[in-house]
Amino acid sequence: MKKADIKNLSAEDIQNKLTEVKADFNKMKLAHAISPIENPIQIRDMRKTIARLETELTLKQQ
């Protein structure tokens, strides 16, 4: 998810998206631990997306 896309979301939408992405991230990490996933770079990208969402949520709550 790009930063421009995140900026257009409301705080509530960001919170919902953050919950969704964190759940997907945990599932992907577990799947990767059991058997290597095809594209492990997705894990890094999800981690960065979570950081972007959390940063934007913090800025909107101030």
Backbone atoms as SQL, in Angstrom:
CREATE TABLE atoms (id INTEGER PRIMARY KEY, chain TEXT, resi INTEGER, resn TEXT, atom TEXT, x REAL, y REAL, z REAL);
INSERT INTO atoms VALUES
  (1, 'A', 1, 'MET', 'N', 0.838, -1.170, 0.000),
  (2, 'A', 1, 'MET', 'CA', 0.000, 0.000, 0.000),
  (3, 'A', 1, 'MET', 'C', 0.888, 1.239, 0.000),
  (4, 'A', 2, 'LYS', 'N', 0.612, 2.151, -0.884),
  (5, 'A', 2, 'LYS', 'CA', 1.420, 3.355, -1.024),
  (6, 'A', 2, 'LYS', 'C', 1.033, 4.398, 0.019),
  (7, 'A', 3, 'LYS', 'N', 1.970, 5.284, 0.314),
  (8, 'A', 3, 'LYS', 'CA', 1.737, 6.321, 1.310),
  (9, 'A', 3, 'LYS', 'C', 0.595, 7.246, 0.889),
  (10, 'A', 4, 'ALA', 'N', 0.491, 7.545, -0.411),
  (11, 'A', 4, 'ALA', 'CA', -0.582, 8.414, -0.900),
  (12, 'A', 4, 'ALA', 'C', -1.949, 7.770, -0.661),
  (13, 'A', 5, 'ASP', 'N', -2.036, 6.449, -0.819),
  (14, 'A', 5, 'ASP', 'CA', -3.295, 5.746, -0.570),
  (15, 'A', 5, 'ASP', 'C', -3.667, 5.807, 0.904),
  (16, 'A', 6, 'ILE', 'N', -2.677, 5.677, 1.757),
  (17, 'A', 6, 'ILE', 'CA', -2.916, 5.677, 3.196),
  (18, 'A', 6, 'ILE', 'C', -3.362, 7.057, 3.672),
  (19, 'A', 7, 'LYS', 'N', -2.779, 8.109, 3.114),
  (20, 'A', 7, 'LYS', 'CA', -3.133, 9.473, 3.519),
  (21, 'A', 7, 'LYS', 'C', -4.598, 9.794, 3.257),
  (22, 'A', 8, 'ASN', 'N', -5.189, 9.161, 2.238),
  (23, 'A', 8, 'ASN', 'CA', -6.579, 9.427, 1.886),
  (24, 'A', 8, 'ASN', 'C', -7.581, 8.712, 2.791),
  (25, 'A', 9, 'LEU', 'N', -7.119, 7.796, 3.634),
  (26, 'A', 9, 'LEU', 'CA', -8.011, 7.049, 4.505),
  (27, 'A', 9, 'LEU', 'C', -8.278, 7.820, 5.794),
  (28, 'A', 10, 'SER', 'N', -9.438, 7.568, 6.396),
  (29, 'A', 10, 'SER', 'CA', -9.744, 8.168, 7.690),
  (30, 'A', 10, 'SER', 'C', -9.053, 7.348, 8.782),
  (31, 'A', 11, 'ALA', 'N', -9.027, 7.874, 9.993),
  (32, 'A', 11, 'ALA', 'CA', -8.359, 7.185, 11.100),
  (33, 'A', 11, 'ALA', 'C', -9.012, 5.822, 11.353),
  (34, 'A', 12, 'GLU', 'N', -10.329, 5.764, 11.258),
  (35, 'A', 12, 'GLU', 'CA', -11.036, 4.503, 11.492),
  (36, 'A', 12, 'GLU', 'C', -10.706, 3.484, 10.400),
  (37, 'A', 13, 'ASP', 'N', -10.638, 3.935, 9.155),
  (38, 'A', 13, 'ASP', 'CA', -10.282, 3.049, 8.046),
  (39, 'A', 13, 'ASP', 'C', -8.858, 2.533, 8.196),
  (40, 'A', 14, 'ILE', 'N', -7.966, 3.399, 8.640),
  (41, 'A', 14, 'ILE', 'CA', -6.574, 2.985, 8.860),
  (42, 'A', 14, 'ILE', 'C', -6.509, 1.916, 9.944),
  (43, 'A', 15, 'GLN', 'N', -7.274, 2.117, 11.015),
  (44, 'A', 15, 'GLN', 'CA', -7.290, 1.153, 12.121),
  (45, 'A', 15, 'GLN', 'C', -7.791, -0.214, 11.629),
  (46, 'A', 16, 'ASN', 'N', -8.857, -0.204, 10.824),
  (47, 'A', 16, 'ASN', 'CA', -9.391, -1.463, 10.282),
  (48, 'A', 16, 'ASN', 'C', -8.383, -2.139, 9.366),
  (49, 'A', 17, 'LYS', 'N', -7.754, -1.368, 8.506),
  (50, 'A', 17, 'LYS', 'CA', -6.767, -1.905, 7.569),
  (51, 'A', 17, 'LYS', 'C', -5.559, -2.462, 8.328),
  (52, 'A', 18, 'LEU', 'N', -5.165, -1.779, 9.381),
  (53, 'A', 18, 'LEU', 'CA', -4.027, -2.213, 10.195),
  (54, 'A', 18, 'LEU', 'C', -4.313, -3.571, 10.830),
  (55, 'A', 19, 'THR', 'N', -5.503, -3.740, 11.359),
  (56, 'A', 19, 'THR', 'CA', -5.891, -5.020, 11.958),
  (57, 'A', 19, 'THR', 'C', -5.853, -6.133, 10.915),
  (58, 'A', 20, 'GLU', 'N', -6.366, -5.833, 9.736),
  (59, 'A', 20, 'GLU', 'CA', -6.401, -6.808, 8.645),
  (60, 'A', 20, 'GLU', 'C', -4.995, -7.195, 8.191),
  (61, 'A', 21, 'VAL', 'N', -4.131, -6.208, 8.010),
  (62, 'A', 21, 'VAL', 'CA', -2.773, -6.473, 7.525),
  (63, 'A', 21, 'VAL', 'C', -1.959, -7.221, 8.578),
  (64, 'A', 22, 'LYS', 'N', -2.137, -6.887, 9.853),
  (65, 'A', 22, 'LYS', 'CA', -1.417, -7.597, 10.915),
  (66, 'A', 22, 'LYS', 'C', -1.820, -9.064, 10.965),
  (67, 'A', 23, 'ALA', 'N', -3.110, -9.347, 10.778),
  (68, 'A', 23, 'ALA', 'CA', -3.569, -10.737, 10.771),
  (69, 'A', 23, 'ALA', 'C', -2.961, -11.491, 9.591),
  (70, 'A', 24, 'ASP', 'N', -2.954, -10.862, 8.420),
  (71, 'A', 24, 'ASP', 'CA', -2.346, -11.489, 7.237),
  (72, 'A', 24, 'ASP', 'C', -0.852, -11.714, 7.442),
  (73, 'A', 25, 'PHE', 'N', -0.191, -10.747, 8.076),
  (74, 'A', 25, 'PHE', 'CA', 1.250, -10.847, 8.334),
  (75, 'A', 25, 'PHE', 'C', 1.549, -12.038, 9.241),
  (76, 'A', 26, 'ASN', 'N', 0.753, -12.196, 10.308),
  (77, 'A', 26, 'ASN', 'CA', 0.975, -13.319, 11.221),
  (78, 'A', 26, 'ASN', 'C', 0.741, -14.654, 10.530),
  (79, 'A', 27, 'LYS', 'N', -0.288, -14.727, 9.683),
  (80, 'A', 27, 'LYS', 'CA', -0.544, -15.963, 8.938),
  (81, 'A', 27, 'LYS', 'C', 0.614, -16.274, 7.999),
  (82, 'A', 28, 'MET', 'N', 1.122, -15.248, 7.335),
  (83, 'A', 28, 'MET', 'CA', 2.209, -15.444, 6.380),
  (84, 'A', 28, 'MET', 'C', 3.490, -15.876, 7.099),
  (85, 'A', 29, 'LYS', 'N', 3.760, -15.285, 8.259),
  (86, 'A', 29, 'LYS', 'CA', 4.952, -15.677, 9.018),
  (87, 'A', 29, 'LYS', 'C', 4.861, -17.135, 9.456),
  (88, 'A', 30, 'LEU', 'N', 3.680, -17.544, 9.900),
  (89, 'A', 30, 'LEU', 'CA', 3.488, -18.927, 10.331),
  (90, 'A', 30, 'LEU', 'C', 3.648, -19.883, 9.154),
  (91, 'A', 31, 'ALA', 'N', 3.059, -19.526, 8.024),
  (92, 'A', 31, 'ALA', 'CA', 3.173, -20.370, 6.834),
  (93, 'A', 31, 'ALA', 'C', 4.630, -20.479, 6.385),
  (94, 'A', 32, 'HIS', 'N', 5.374, -19.396, 6.506),
  (95, 'A', 32, 'HIS', 'CA', 6.778, -19.395, 6.101),
  (96, 'A', 32, 'HIS', 'C', 7.624, -20.235, 7.060),
  (97, 'A', 33, 'ALA', 'N', 7.251, -20.262, 8.322),
  (98, 'A', 33, 'ALA', 'CA', 7.995, -21.060, 9.295),
  (99, 'A', 33, 'ALA', 'C', 7.789, -22.551, 9.048),
  (100, 'A', 34, 'ILE', 'N', 6.591, -22.914, 8.618),
  (101, 'A', 34, 'ILE', 'CA', 6.286, -24.328, 8.364),
  (102, 'A', 34, 'ILE', 'C', 6.945, -24.794, 7.073),
  (103, 'A', 35, 'SER', 'N', 6.696, -24.071, 6.001),
  (104, 'A', 35, 'SER', 'CA', 7.343, -24.380, 4.726),
  (105, 'A', 35, 'SER', 'C', 7.595, -23.066, 4.010),
  (106, 'A', 36, 'PRO', 'N', 8.762, -22.890, 3.444),
  (107, 'A', 36, 'PRO', 'CA', 9.117, -21.604, 2.825),
  (108, 'A', 36, 'PRO', 'C', 8.087, -21.172, 1.772),
  (109, 'A', 37, 'ILE', 'N', 7.663, -19.917, 1.875),
  (110, 'A', 37, 'ILE', 'CA', 6.721, -19.398, 0.887),
  (111, 'A', 37, 'ILE', 'C', 7.474, -19.038, -0.382),
  (112, 'A', 38, 'GLU', 'N', 6.722, -18.907, -1.463),
  (113, 'A', 38, 'GLU', 'CA', 7.326, -18.674, -2.771),
  (114, 'A', 38, 'GLU', 'C', 8.063, -17.338, -2.836),
  (115, 'A', 39, 'ASN', 'N', 7.484, -16.292, -2.248),
  (116, 'A', 39, 'ASN', 'CA', 8.082, -14.963, -2.334),
  (117, 'A', 39, 'ASN', 'C', 8.252, -14.385, -0.918),
  (118, 'A', 40, 'PRO', 'N', 9.377, -14.643, -0.252),
  (119, 'A', 40, 'PRO', 'CA', 9.563, -14.172, 1.121),
  (120, 'A', 40, 'PRO', 'C', 9.677, -12.643, 1.240),
  (121, 'A', 41, 'ILE', 'N', 9.864, -11.959, 0.126),
  (122, 'A', 41, 'ILE', 'CA', 9.939, -10.495, 0.168),
  (123, 'A', 41, 'ILE', 'C', 8.593, -9.899, 0.565),
  (124, 'A', 42, 'GLN', 'N', 7.516, -10.655, 0.366),
  (125, 'A', 42, 'GLN', 'CA', 6.193, -10.199, 0.780),
  (126, 'A', 42, 'GLN', 'C', 6.150, -9.924, 2.282),
  (127, 'A', 43, 'ILE', 'N', 6.876, -10.707, 3.060),
  (128, 'A', 43, 'ILE', 'CA', 6.900, -10.509, 4.516),
  (129, 'A', 43, 'ILE', 'C', 7.487, -9.143, 4.833),
  (130, 'A', 44, 'ARG', 'N', 8.580, -8.795, 4.184),
  (131, 'A', 44, 'ARG', 'CA', 9.209, -7.488, 4.401),
  (132, 'A', 44, 'ARG', 'C', 8.284, -6.360, 3.974),
  (133, 'A', 45, 'ASP', 'N', 7.624, -6.533, 2.839),
  (134, 'A', 45, 'ASP', 'CA', 6.708, -5.505, 2.347),
  (135, 'A', 45, 'ASP', 'C', 5.530, -5.300, 3.297),
  (136, 'A', 46, 'MET', 'N', 5.018, -6.384, 3.849),
  (137, 'A', 46, 'MET', 'CA', 3.909, -6.265, 4.813),
  (138, 'A', 46, 'MET', 'C', 4.360, -5.545, 6.067),
  (139, 'A', 47, 'ARG', 'N', 5.567, -5.839, 6.516),
  (140, 'A', 47, 'ARG', 'CA', 6.102, -5.179, 7.707),
  (141, 'A', 47, 'ARG', 'C', 6.201, -3.676, 7.472),
  (142, 'A', 48, 'LYS', 'N', 6.636, -3.286, 6.285),
  (143, 'A', 48, 'LYS', 'CA', 6.739, -1.863, 5.948),
  (144, 'A', 48, 'LYS', 'C', 5.360, -1.224, 5.839),
  (145, 'A', 49, 'THR', 'N', 4.393, -1.951, 5.304),
  (146, 'A', 49, 'THR', 'CA', 3.034, -1.439, 5.205),
  (147, 'A', 49, 'THR', 'C', 2.446, -1.212, 6.593),
  (148, 'A', 50, 'ILE', 'N', 2.697, -2.136, 7.506),
  (149, 'A', 50, 'ILE', 'CA', 2.220, -1.978, 8.883),
  (150, 'A', 50, 'ILE', 'C', 2.833, -0.728, 9.504),
  (151, 'A', 51, 'ALA', 'N', 4.113, -0.516, 9.283),
  (152, 'A', 51, 'ALA', 'CA', 4.779, 0.676, 9.821),
  (153, 'A', 51, 'ALA', 'C', 4.182, 1.953, 9.234),
  (154, 'A', 52, 'ARG', 'N', 3.905, 1.958, 7.931),
  (155, 'A', 52, 'ARG', 'CA', 3.292, 3.134, 7.298),
  (156, 'A', 52, 'ARG', 'C', 1.919, 3.421, 7.888),
  (157, 'A', 53, 'LEU', 'N', 1.119, 2.359, 8.069),
  (158, 'A', 53, 'LEU', 'CA', -0.221, 2.531, 8.622),
  (159, 'A', 53, 'LEU', 'C', -0.157, 3.066, 10.047),
  (160, 'A', 54, 'GLU', 'N', 0.739, 2.504, 10.863),
  (161, 'A', 54, 'GLU', 'CA', 0.858, 2.957, 12.250),
  (162, 'A', 54, 'GLU', 'C', 1.328, 4.406, 12.322),
  (163, 'A', 55, 'THR', 'N', 2.249, 4.789, 11.455),
  (164, 'A', 55, 'THR', 'CA', 2.746, 6.157, 11.434),
  (165, 'A', 55, 'THR', 'C', 1.634, 7.132, 11.063),
  (166, 'A', 56, 'GLU', 'N', 0.893, 6.812, 10.033),
  (167, 'A', 56, 'GLU', 'CA', -0.187, 7.696, 9.584),
  (168, 'A', 56, 'GLU', 'C', -1.302, 7.767, 10.621),
  (169, 'A', 57, 'LEU', 'N', -1.577, 6.662, 11.292),
  (170, 'A', 57, 'LEU', 'CA', -2.600, 6.644, 12.343),
  (171, 'A', 57, 'LEU', 'C', -2.176, 7.559, 13.496),
  (172, 'A', 58, 'THR', 'N', -0.920, 7.515, 13.859),
  (173, 'A', 58, 'THR', 'CA', -0.395, 8.382, 14.924),
  (174, 'A', 58, 'THR', 'C', -0.535, 9.841, 14.532),
  (175, 'A', 59, 'LEU', 'N', -0.219, 10.168, 13.298),
  (176, 'A', 59, 'LEU', 'CA', -0.309, 11.561, 12.835),
  (177, 'A', 59, 'LEU', 'C', -1.760, 12.045, 12.819),
  (178, 'A', 60, 'LYS', 'N', -2.694, 11.187, 12.456),
  (179, 'A', 60, 'LYS', 'CA', -4.101, 11.581, 12.396),
  (180, 'A', 60, 'LYS', 'C', -4.711, 11.724, 13.774),
  (181, 'A', 61, 'GLN', 'N', -4.175, 11.014, 14.763),
  (182, 'A', 61, 'GLN', 'CA', -4.728, 11.062, 16.114),
  (183, 'A', 61, 'GLN', 'C', -4.223, 12.254, 16.912),
  (184, 'A', 62, 'GLN', 'N', -3.235, 12.959, 16.424),
  (185, 'A', 62, 'GLN', 'CA', -2.688, 14.100, 17.147),
  (186, 'A', 62, 'GLN', 'C', -3.561, 15.308, 17.004);
